[in-house]
Amino acid sequence: MTSLDAHTISIQDRGLLYGDGLFTTMAVAQGQILNHSLHWQRLQDGCERLGIPFPDADLLRADMRHASQSVKCGVLKCLITRGCGGRGYRPPANPEPAHFLIPSPFPEYPQHFTRDGVQLRLCQIRLARQPALAGIKHLNRLEQVLARQEWQEPDIAEGLMLDSEGLVIEGTQSNLFWIENKQLHTPDLKHCGVAGIIRRLICQHHAVTVCECSLQRLYDAQAVFLTNSIIGLWPVIRLQQQCWPVIEQVRQLQRWLIEQNAIPEVFAQPQNKRDLK
C-alpha cells in the first residue's frame, strides 16, 4: 500500500498509464468531509468491481483526516490506482495500490446558479455503453473532457450527455433528475454514467423512479435539476428552446440537503437559506 501526494506519482503508475483506478470528489466544511460514509463506500465498491485491493483502511482514514483538516473548507479529491505494474495492460498478480489526496478551494460558481437555476447545452459527444464500468467514477474521463470543451459561454453552466442510443444519462459533471406527475425520476445508469453521492443520498431517502429517459420525456417534465457533491443541487431552467420553472418541490429538496449537512457550506449560508424559502 502506497500513500503519496499528487506531486510524487510514479511514471509507472497504472492510473497514469491506463486510467487504471477510480476517484471521488468530496466537499470539506470546517475540516469535516461531508457525506464521508457514502464516499468511503463508493471507493470500496469501485475497487471491488475493478479488482483493485482496497488500501489499508487505517492509513487511508488517517490521510483523509489530515488532508481535510488542512483544507478546512474546500474540495478534497481521493484517487486510488492499482499502483505500478510494469509494461502492458495485464494487471500485476499482486498489485500494491496507491492513493492520492488532492486538496483545492471551492470552485467559484455564481450563487444564482443555486437560487435561480442554470442553462444547459446538449453535448454532441455521446457516452459509450459499457456495463462493466457503469456507475463507477473511474479515471477514464475523456468523454467528459471532450464534451466539456464543446462550449465556452459563461451562461451555460453544464452540458447534458446522451448515450450511444440517444437516451439521457447525466451532465458532464453531474447527475440529473426530473419531476414527472410530482414524482422524482433519474436516468438508469446500468449501461453508462456515474452514480453520484448526492444522487445516492436522494434515492436512499426519497421515492425515486430509476428509468430510461428520452429527450422528449425530459422536455415534457414539470421540472429538472442537477446534483453533485460540490454544486449541491442546481435547478435547470433551460435546455435549447425548452424551459422549466423552479418549482417548490425542487426548493424543498434544496432545503432538505442543507438540513442534512449534505452540501457544501458555501451553499448553506443564511442568506442562501432565505433565498430558498
N, C-alpha and C positions, 0 to 999 in steps of 0.2 A: 504494500500500500504506500502510495506516494502523496504527500501533501505539499503542494507548490503554489506560489503565487503566479499571476499572469505573466510575469517577466522572465520566468525560468522554465518555460515549456521546452521539452526536448524536440529537436528537429525530427526525431524518430517516433514521436508520439503518434499513435494511430488516429487520435482525434484530429490532429493537424493534417496527417497524410490522407485519411479516408473519411473523415467525419464520423469516426467510429466512437460514438459516445452520445451523451444527452445533456440537457441542462434544464434549469428552472430559474426564473427571474422573480425575486422576492422584494416586496416593499418592506422597508425598515422604518419604524417610527419610535422615537425615544429609545433607540438602541434595541428594540424588540422586533423580531421578524413577524410580520402579520401572516396569519394562516400557516404557521410553521408546520403543523402536523400534516396538512394537505400537501405542502411542498415536499416534505420528507417522504410521504407515501408515493408521490409522483416519481421521485428519484428511485425509490425501491422498485416500483412497478416497472419503470423503464429499464432498469438494469436487468431485472429478471427476464423481460421479453427479449432484450438484446443479448442475453447470455453473458453479461459483464458481472463479475463478482462485485457485490456491494462493498464499498470502502469500510474500513474499520469505523464502526459507529461512534465510539467514544472520541476518536480523533476528529472525525468529521464534525460532530456536535461542538467540540471544543473550538475548532477553527471557525465554525459558523458564529459561535458566541463571540469570539474575539473580533471577527470581522464586523459583525453587526454593531458591537459597541463602538468601533472606530467610525462607522458610518453615521450613527445616531439617527439621522433622518435622511433617507435616500433609497437607493436601489442596490441590491446585492445579487449578483448572478453566480450561481454554483454550477460548474461544469464537471462532469465525470467522464473520463475516457477509459478505454481498455488499456491504456498505457503504451509502452514501447513493445514492439514485437517483430522487428526485422522487416525485410522486404517482402512484398506480396500481400494479397488480400487475406490469405488464410490466417485466422487468429492464432495466437500462441496457445499452446496446450495449457499453460499455467500463467494466465495473464496477471500482471500486477497493476491494478487500476490506479489512476491518478485523479485527484480532484483539484480544482482551481476555483478560487473565490475572487470575484471582480467587483469592487465597490464603485459606485458612481452617484452623482447627485440626481434628484428627481428631474425628469425632463420638463422643460418649460412649456407645457401645454397651456393654451389660453383657458382661463376659468370658465369662459362662456361655453366651451365645449360641453362641460358637465351641466351647466344651467340651461342653455338654450338649445343644445343639440348640435349635431355635426352633419356635414355633407360627405357623401361617398362618391367614388367613381367605380365603374365596372372595369376590372382588370382584364387585359387581353390574355395574359398568361393563365393557363389552366393548371389545376393541381392533378398530378398523375395519381391514379388509383393503385395503392399498394397496401392491402390489408395487414401485412406483417408489420408495417410501420405506422399504421393508422392510430391516431391518438397520442403517440409518443412525441415528446418535444426533443427529437434527435438533432444532431448537429448539422444535418443536411438541409440548409435553408435557402438554397439557390433559387427555388421557385419564388419564395417571398422576396428575395433580393431583386430578381428581375421584375417582379410585379411592382415593387416599391419605386423602381426607377422610371416607371411609366409616367409619373406626374411630378411637377414641382410647384403647382399652385398652392399657396398657403391656406386658402379657404377650403381645400379638400383635405379632410383630416385622416381619411383611411380609404383603402381600396377593397372592394368586395371580390372575392375569388370563387370561381366555379370550378367543378371538377371536369374531367375529360368528357363526361356525359352531359354537361351543361347544368348540373344541379348546384344550387347554392350551398357553400360549405362554411366559409368564415371570412374574416378580414385578413389582411396581411400580417397583423399582429394581435388579432382579437377574435373572440368568439361572437357569434351572432344569435340573437333571439328575436322572435316576432310574436305579436299577440293577435290571436285569431279567435273570434267569438269569446273574448275576455279570457282566453286560456293561453298560457305560456307555451311556446314551441321553440325548439332549437334543432338545427340540422343533425342528421345521423352521421357520425364520424367513423363508421365501420370500414370505409374504404380509404379515407384520407382525412387530413386535418389534424389539429392539435386540440386535445381535451384540456382546456384551461382550468386554473384553480377556481376562479370566480364562477365559471360555468358549473363546475362540480359542486361548489357550495350552494348555488341556487337550486340545482337539480336535487340535492340532498334534502333541502328544507322547503321546497315548493313543488306543487304539482306541475311537471313539465312534460310535454309530449315530445319525444325524440322521433323525428321522421324525415323523410325526404322532402326537399323544398325546391320547387321550380322558381324561376324569376317571376312568373306571373302570380304564383301563390304569394310571394313576398310582396309584390306590388299591391295585392288585394288585402294585405294585413291592416289591422287597426293601428298598430304602432310597431316600431322596430328599434332595437338598441344593441349596443356592443359592450363587451366586458373584457377586461383582463386584470391582472394583479396590480398593475401600475396606474392605469387610467380609471379603474373602478368601473363605473357604468356611464357610457355616453349615449343619450338618446340620438336616434338618427332622424333627421328631418327631410333629407333629400337624397335621391339616387337618380341620376339622369333627370328625366322630367317628372318622376314620381315624388310626391311629398307626403310626409306623415306628421301628425301632431304629436306633441309630448303630452301624453295623457296621464291622469292621476295614478293609474296602475304602475306606470314607469317610475313616477315620483316616489311611490310607496316602496318600491324595490331599492331605490337610491337611499332612502332614509333607513331601510332595514339593514343595508350593508354598512352604513355608518354606525348604527346601533350595535351591530355585531363586531365592530372594530375590524372589519374585513377589507377596508380600502385605505389607501394612504392618508396620512394626517393632513397632507396639503389639500385634500378634497373634503375634509371634515371640520374645517374651521367654522366658528359660529355664524359668520356671515353666510357661508355656503349653506349651512343648515336652514337658515331663514329663507334663503333663496329657493330651497327645495320644498317649502311649505305651500 
